[in-house]
Amino acid sequence: MATHKDPVCGMQIEESEAAGQTDYEGTTYYFCSTSCIDKFEKDPENYTSQ
């Protein structure tokens, strides 16, 4: 199974256990909770630009 890092909180989560996912600029991001999804969707650049 694929493991992904939640871009908001940094938690490692299994793709099949993610609370949700969203696409941003051609990349799919996976989240541990709906609150992390909400934070990401309000300001995705804050979590994707390093």
Sequence and secondary structure as in RCSB ss.txt:
>XXXX:A:sequence
MATHKDPVCGMQIEESEAAGQTDYEGTTYYFCSTSCIDKFEKDPENYTSQ
>XXXX:A:secstr
  EEE TTT  EEEGGG SEEEEETTEEEEESSHHHHHHHHH HHHHH  
